[in-house]
Amino acid sequence: MINAIKKEKLYWICQVGGWFLFTILELSTYIDIDGLTPKLINNAIAFYFLGISVTHFYRLLLIKLGWLQLPLYKIIPRGLIGVLLMSVLLSIINIQLDQYTYSRLESMVITVPIFLGYFFNLSKYILLWSLTYHLFQYWERSLKAERDRYQLEAVLKDNQYQNLKTQLNPHFLFNSLNSIRTLIDMDPELSKTAITKLSGLLRSSLQAGKHKTVTLEQELQTVTDYLAIEKIRFDERLQIEFDIAPETNNLQVPPLMIQTLVENAVKHGISTLKQGGAIRIKSMVVNERLVISITNSGQYIPKINHDGLGIENTKQRLAILFDEQASFTIENIDPTNVKATLSIPI
């Protein structure tokens, strides 16, 4: 987008240069007929400044009346009227200048054909000026509209993303507090340890909420704290395994996304099995993409109309941050295990 100062400078360069070129072309035609005379030079100079003045006044009128902001179908008839009026005015003055320049034309009777000759000669240049100016303004307006649209989409996406994160945190807190509540009567000391873990987890969660992405290492620390709380509740019924490729630790992931999927695995998988089960978290780099899989005991049963909160949240956040470049899948890999897979561009 051209700023106002550069745009004004470009306008005057085109205005001065364009009319200078037109004047030279017209002057060269008359030189071949009568030679270069002082009156012919005065004629050219007068018409040069006249052309700049008339078209510049037309531009000021366009700006004052707000015509440049009108839709194209409304600008076209106004522009044609402007071309017509400027051409008529310049033709009348040009005839007077020619009568001053050439003595043989002083007594010339201005007939319709003569006037039309002047008119059509000048109108093609005025039409070219008008088309150039209006098309440039239309292009500028289109660029601004496109830029504003992208800015609006960015704001809407950011607001939507922030809403998704605020939706996530209370959901996560609710489930964690439920886990701790079951420990209070059974083992007060263990519940104190769980509260300490939750405090650290919430601290990490609040810090992560300030960023759109965090390193995988940071995210896995949040997951570890969460699983430590759940491990207290499930004890031997919950088995945990990490298989993290070292080169993935510093890669970026959306905060709390893996934690949400792990929470889903515990809530809808492990907690539904009398004997409990296992959760395996694996990361690796495949074809310049970070691939993270969460495998857990249980079975995935899709809901009829929509997925659960955690899965919907994951899909929406990936779409906002990466458009169609990231993917998420969840499937039953055998009768006793579910696998959720994230694939994120590096």
Buried (B, 14 or more C-beta within 10 A) or exposed (E): EEEEEEEEEEBEEBBEEBBBEBBEEBBEEBEEEEEEEEBBEEBBEBBBEBBBEBBBEBBEEBEEEEBBEEEEEEBEEBBEEBBBEBBBBBBBBBBEBBBBBBEEEEEEEBEEEBBEEBBEBBBEBBBEBBEEBBEBBEEBEEEEEEEEEEEEEEEEBEEBBEEBBEBBBEBBBEBBEEBBEEBEEEEEEBBEBBBEBBEBBBEBBEEBBEEBBBBBEBBBBBBBBBBBBBBBBBEEBBBBEEEBBEEBEEBBBBBBBBBBBBBBBBBBBBBEBEEBBBBBBBBBEEEEBBBBBBBBBBBBEEEEEEBBEBBBBBBBBBBBBBEEEBBBEBEEEEEEBBBBBBBBEE
